Amino acid sequence: MKRILLQTACVILSLLTLFSLAACGSGSSKSSEPETTAAPQTTEPGPTAAPELVKDTDLTKLHQPANNKDLFAGFWKITEGTGSQLSSFVYSFDGNGKAFMLIGTMGYFGTYTVEQKDGKDVFTCLMMFGKDYLTYKFSKDKNTVTLTSTTDNSTTTMERTETYNSVPDAPESPVIDNELLGAWKDETGAYLYFDKSGIMYTNQLGVNFSFYTYSAENGKITQTYTMKEETTETATYKIENGVLNYNGYDYVKCSADELS
């Protein structure tokens, strides 16, 4: 602002000087001094304000399958064959190459591909089946698929299941520290998110994610997740100079729309 006022004063002074010179020379047809034109004045733009971080997000929309033409997109359970011992897990394919193995309020990341190989339609999921390739055959209603290993001809049958939600119900009366609210990111790209409803989300470098119910007070977080049963943990936290130290690791604020 001081710079702008100073430049404005200079422009006004220049104009007054020009007007004064013109008045002095108005009685003569010729001026002994050549006419001059004031140089245009420019004002440097002020600093641009940093965009405000998005603080809230809809957690139920994370890790949901896309609605597209990928026949595997959706949620599945293994009902027969290889992997049937993991009947408590739900498998999700997002329609864009991401796979998730889900149990309770936790999930584990993987990848999958659907492609043509040696003239066959082949499904590969590195999370569940290593590097083995599997041919596949869908039922007429597309709700059951049989996968057959190209290595040993073993089979796995999966059935489509209803929409799965990893987010737990919010607690009735959580203790919330408003300084914690929003999304945080550490230098490796791991995320934390604290919702005002008492739901907490963590994402560890594309390895796994977890949803918790939580309460935070006096530098202590009590957080509960579910796998086969509820498990409660405690964590420490401290916020100084915009940095969150959570269990000994530093995080800085980020936009909630970065969460994935």
C-alpha positions as MATLAB code, in Angstrom:
seq = 'MKRILLQTACVILSLLTLFSLAACGSGSSKSSEPETTAAPQTTEPGPTAAPELVKDTDLTKLHQPANNKDLFAGFWKITEGTGSQLSSFVYSFDGNGKAFMLIGTMGYFGTYTVEQKDGKDVFTCLMMFGKDYLTYKFSKDKNTVTLTSTTDNSTTTMERTETYNSVPDAPESPVIDNELLGAWKDETGAYLYFDKSGIMYTNQLGVNFSFYTYSAENGKITQTYTMKEETTETATYKIENGVLNYNGYDYVKCSADELS';
ca = [
       0.000    0.000    0.000;
       2.825    2.459    0.817;
       4.402    1.701   -2.575;
       1.103    2.375   -4.383;
       0.522    5.687   -2.525;
       4.063    6.855   -3.268;
       3.722    6.059   -6.974;
       0.326    7.819   -7.103;
       1.867   10.925   -5.511;
       4.665   10.878   -8.138;
       2.120   10.727  -10.972;
       0.117   13.643   -9.508;
       3.350   15.681   -9.043;
       4.361   14.997  -12.656;
       0.962   16.084  -13.949;
       1.018   19.285  -11.852;
       4.498   20.050  -13.198;
       3.296   19.619  -16.799;
       0.254   21.814  -16.198;
       2.500   24.511  -14.649;
       4.886   24.472  -17.611;
       2.006   24.704  -20.068;
       0.549   27.725  -18.230;
       3.887   29.543  -18.183;
       4.301   29.156  -21.929;
       0.713   30.029  -22.917;
       1.597   33.714  -23.755;
       4.172   32.756  -26.378;
       3.662   30.967  -29.678;
       6.911   29.065  -29.216;
       8.451   27.464  -26.178;
      12.138   27.592  -25.571;
      11.982   24.144  -23.988;
      11.050   20.993  -25.910;
       7.784   19.355  -24.902;
       8.146   16.268  -22.783;
       5.758   13.418  -22.093;
       5.554   11.798  -18.692;
       6.568    8.157  -18.635;
       3.670    5.853  -17.840;
       3.616    4.744  -14.235;
       3.078    1.125  -13.353;
       2.071   -0.455  -10.089;
       3.491   -3.783   -9.099;
       0.828   -6.290   -8.074;
       0.706   -7.105   -4.381;
       1.348  -10.589   -3.057;
      -1.281  -13.184   -3.990;
      -3.046  -14.699   -1.018;
      -2.496  -18.435   -0.602;
      -5.590  -20.452   -1.548;
      -7.612  -21.591    1.438;
      -7.223  -25.289    2.172;
     -10.261  -27.508    1.798;
     -10.942  -28.659    5.349;
     -13.751  -31.200    4.998;
     -14.404  -34.188    2.771;
     -16.958  -36.974    2.416;
     -15.061  -40.024    3.652;
     -17.666  -42.441    2.283;
     -16.563  -41.545   -1.258;
     -12.982  -42.742   -0.751;
     -11.999  -46.066   -2.361;
     -15.317  -46.524   -4.120;
     -15.476  -48.241   -7.538;
     -15.993  -46.084  -10.594;
     -19.116  -46.571  -12.654;
     -17.713  -47.661  -15.991;
     -17.606  -50.563  -18.442;
     -15.084  -52.651  -16.475;
     -16.970  -55.850  -15.598;
     -14.805  -56.322  -12.478;
     -15.624  -52.890  -11.046;
     -17.387  -53.368   -7.728;
     -17.185  -55.461   -4.559;
     -16.613  -59.233   -4.513;
     -16.214  -62.136   -2.095;
     -14.375  -65.377   -2.818;
     -16.844  -68.234   -2.352;
     -14.977  -71.271   -3.717;
     -11.501  -72.468   -4.602;
      -8.193  -70.699   -4.072;
      -8.546  -67.942   -1.477;
     -11.858  -69.176   -0.064;
     -10.209  -69.434    3.354;
     -10.244  -65.616    3.356;
     -14.031  -65.456    3.357;
     -14.060  -62.540    5.812;
     -12.376  -60.271    3.246;
     -14.161  -58.256    0.574;
     -12.303  -57.459   -2.639;
     -12.899  -54.207   -4.460;
     -11.854  -53.218   -7.999;
     -12.259  -49.535   -8.806;
     -12.570  -49.805  -12.586;
      -9.253  -48.010  -13.107;
      -6.657  -50.607  -12.103;
      -6.744  -50.193   -8.312;
      -7.680  -53.134   -6.096;
      -8.467  -53.194   -2.382;
      -8.636  -56.063    0.094;
     -11.105  -54.907    2.751;
     -11.889  -56.136    6.228;
     -13.706  -54.194    8.924;
     -12.585  -50.560    8.791;
      -9.228  -51.378    7.171;
      -8.081  -51.867    3.595;
      -4.957  -52.996    1.752;
      -3.918  -51.662   -1.633;
      -3.192  -53.674   -4.746;
      -3.430  -53.443   -8.520;
      -5.158  -55.404  -11.239;
      -5.265  -55.553  -15.014;
      -7.704  -56.917  -17.563;
      -5.989  -57.539  -20.895;
      -5.497  -59.809  -23.882;
      -2.581  -62.233  -23.562;
      -1.813  -64.934  -26.130;
      -5.280  -64.513  -27.571;
      -7.039  -64.934  -24.209;
      -8.852  -62.507  -21.927;
      -6.711  -62.448  -18.793;
      -7.260  -60.990  -15.308;
      -4.255  -60.361  -13.041;
      -4.399  -59.110   -9.463;
      -1.027  -58.729   -7.777;
      -2.627  -58.346   -4.368;
      -4.272  -61.761   -4.265;
      -2.602  -63.988   -6.806;
       1.000  -62.895   -7.209;
       2.147  -62.849  -10.824;
      -0.110  -65.679  -11.929;
      -2.383  -64.966  -14.883;
      -6.016  -66.000  -14.717;
      -8.509  -66.478  -17.484;
     -12.042  -65.564  -16.484;
     -15.630  -66.416  -17.275;
     -18.619  -64.426  -16.073;
     -22.104  -65.754  -15.420;
     -24.926  -64.408  -17.582;
     -25.951  -61.881  -14.937;
     -22.282  -60.805  -14.458;
     -22.569  -61.349  -10.690;
     -20.328  -64.425  -10.559;
     -16.927  -64.907  -12.143;
     -14.683  -67.986  -12.280;
     -10.942  -67.354  -12.501;
      -8.668  -70.138  -13.783;
      -4.891  -70.119  -13.307;
      -2.912  -70.417  -16.528;
      -0.142  -72.101  -14.494;
      -1.871  -74.978  -12.691;
      -5.560  -74.680  -13.744;
      -6.677  -74.061  -10.148;
      -9.874  -72.031   -9.917;
     -11.331  -69.280   -7.793;
     -14.996  -68.293   -7.784;
     -16.016  -64.789   -6.777;
     -19.519  -63.435   -6.296;
     -20.481  -59.793   -6.482;
     -21.639  -58.354   -3.179;
     -23.521  -55.231   -2.144;
     -21.817  -51.865   -1.667;
     -19.208  -52.030    1.079;
     -18.383  -49.112    3.345;
     -15.243  -49.113    5.516;
     -16.260  -45.972    7.426;
     -17.571  -46.732   10.929;
     -20.563  -45.045   12.522;
     -19.614  -41.793   14.230;
     -19.435  -41.955   18.034;
     -22.234  -40.291   19.981;
     -20.172  -37.799   21.974;
     -16.535  -37.661   20.841;
     -14.106  -35.229   22.438;
     -12.764  -33.096   19.589;
      -9.695  -30.857   19.489;
     -10.487  -28.238   16.828;
      -6.787  -27.722   16.100;
      -6.580  -31.279   14.789;
      -9.465  -31.012   12.333;
      -8.686  -31.416    8.644;
      -6.054  -33.199    6.590;
      -2.334  -33.566    7.315;
       0.539  -34.978    5.258;
       4.068  -36.039    6.165;
       7.183  -35.793    4.010;
       6.695  -39.325    2.640;
       3.134  -38.636    1.470;
       1.286  -40.451    4.266;
      -2.004  -38.813    5.269;
      -4.032  -38.239    8.415;
      -7.516  -36.780    8.492;
      -9.583  -35.810   11.532;
     -13.283  -35.235   10.984;
     -15.449  -33.145   13.294;
     -17.833  -36.112   13.673;
     -15.208  -38.189   15.498;
     -13.977  -40.220   12.497;
     -10.252  -40.433   11.734;
      -8.637  -41.653    8.496;
      -5.056  -42.742    7.822;
      -3.394  -43.687    4.540;
       0.074  -45.212    4.658;
       1.869  -44.696    1.353;
      -0.493  -46.764   -0.759;
       0.080  -49.830    1.444;
      -3.030  -49.705    3.591;
      -5.669  -47.364    4.946;
      -7.699  -47.356    8.151;
     -10.771  -45.606    9.489;
     -11.130  -45.068   13.237;
     -13.512  -43.527   15.690;
     -11.511  -41.197   17.903;
     -11.449  -38.739   20.766;
      -8.624  -36.234   21.316;
      -7.785  -34.382   24.487;
      -4.701  -33.113   26.310;
      -2.214  -34.458   23.781;
      -3.717  -37.941   23.684;
      -5.833  -39.611   20.986;
      -7.925  -42.662   21.749;
      -8.691  -44.395   18.441;
     -10.646  -47.555   17.654;
     -10.605  -49.627   14.455;
     -12.266  -52.904   13.514;
     -10.763  -55.916   11.825;
     -12.558  -59.016   13.039;
     -13.260  -57.230   16.310;
     -12.843  -53.741   17.723;
      -9.354  -52.750   18.837;
      -8.583  -49.540   20.732;
      -5.191  -47.838   20.629;
      -3.761  -44.622   22.035;
      -1.537  -42.118   20.263;
       0.219  -38.924   21.301;
      -0.030  -35.621   19.477;
       1.250  -32.070   19.728;
       0.739  -29.089   17.425;
       3.381  -26.360   17.345;
       3.926  -23.690   14.674;
       1.500  -25.395   12.305;
       3.207  -28.791   12.573;
       1.391  -31.814   13.972;
       3.576  -34.361   15.725;
       1.590  -37.603   15.768;
       3.237  -40.504   17.570;
       6.661  -38.992   16.913;
       6.119  -38.184   13.211;
       5.658  -34.671   11.827;
       2.776  -33.698    9.545;
       1.799  -30.388    7.955;
      -1.653  -29.193    6.926;
      -2.829  -30.049    3.444;
      -6.077  -29.830    1.514;
      -8.658  -32.513    2.240;
      -9.219  -32.983   -1.488;
      -5.741  -34.579   -1.679;
      -6.968  -37.627    0.227;
      -7.134  -40.859   -1.713;
];
